[in-house]
Amino acid sequence: MQPDAVAELLISAWAGMADQRTPGTAEQQMRTFLGCCLPGIATPAAAARLEPAPGPAPRPGPP
């Protein structure tokens, strides 16, 4: 797979879902969306090397 093509596909799919998201649920819906997509993108060898982050991702904005 070409990374640019995969990135464009994921961004387009997520943007297309924007009108159907319920306010306040975007983070959980993003987790579900990526949880469905990423296993089909990462090879088993690459996925085996990944380690989940401890806790939620940092939010952008002032500290």
DAKA-V543272 format. One record per residue. RES is the residue in one small letter. SS is DSSP state (H for helix, E for strand, L for the rest). PHI is phi in degrees with one decimal (none if undefined). PSI is psi in radians with two decimals (999 if undefined). Layout:
# DAKA-V543272
[[RES	SS	PHI	PSI] [RES	SS	PHI	PSI]]
This chain:
# DAKA-V543272
[[m	L	none	2.61] [q	L	-95.4	2.16] [p	H	-54.7	-0.70] [d	H	-63.3	-0.70] [a	H	-67.2	-0.71] [v	H	-65.8	-0.76] [a	H	-60.8	-0.78] [e	H	-62.5	-0.71] [l	H	-63.2	-0.82] [l	H	-64.1	-0.76] [i	H	-64.6	-0.76] [s	H	-64.5	-0.73] [a	H	-65.1	-0.76] [w	H	-65.2	-0.74] [a	H	-63.4	-0.65] [g	H	-66.5	-0.42] [m	L	-86.3	-0.11] [a	H	-54.8	-0.71] [d	H	-71.8	-0.26] [q	H	-101.9	-0.02] [r	L	-78.7	2.52] [t	L	-89.6	2.33] [p	L	-53.3	2.39] [g	L	86.4	-0.03] [t	L	-116.2	0.14] [a	H	-59.2	-0.73] [e	H	-62.6	-0.82] [q	H	-66.0	-0.68] [q	H	-67.2	-0.60] [m	H	-66.4	-0.73] [r	H	-59.9	-0.78] [t	H	-64.5	-0.80] [f	H	-58.8	-0.90] [l	H	-68.4	-0.58] [g	H	-62.8	-0.52] [c	H	-80.6	-0.64] [c	H	-84.1	-0.79] [l	H	-63.2	-0.65] [p	H	-60.8	-0.46] [g	H	-82.5	-0.18] [i	H	-101.0	-0.83] [a	L	-77.5	2.42] [t	L	-72.0	2.73] [p	H	-56.5	-0.64] [a	H	-65.9	-0.74] [a	H	-67.9	-0.74] [a	H	-62.6	-0.60] [a	H	-65.6	-0.45] [r	H	-85.2	-0.20] [l	L	-79.6	2.52] [e	L	-125.0	2.27] [p	L	-65.0	2.56] [a	L	-70.4	2.54] [p	L	-79.3	1.67] [g	L	101.3	-3.10] [p	L	-69.3	2.70] [a	L	-67.4	2.54] [p	L	-63.8	2.54] [r	L	-95.4	2.45] [p	L	-69.2	2.71] [g	L	128.3	-3.12] [p	L	-65.3	2.56] [p	L	-67.4	999]]
